[in-house]
């Protein structure tokens, strides 16, 4: 993660990743099964869950695979 990012951005990305993980586990999905449903690689889901930078398109695909609106992942 770039060190020049403000802390609030790093915190927000981690929070989004946490919400993805909670939704995934609530639906009894593995990272692999979520990645398959979203058309992504498992490594992409793994990076998203730890709060790495993520593409909007990946976030939208994951939200659709989890059957939630993307704003549910962006807001607590």
Secondary structure, DSSP 8 states (H G I E B T S, - for coil): --TTS-HHHHHHHHHHHHHHHHHHHHTT--HHHHHHHHTS-HHHHHHHHTT----HHHHHHHHHHTTS-HHHHH--
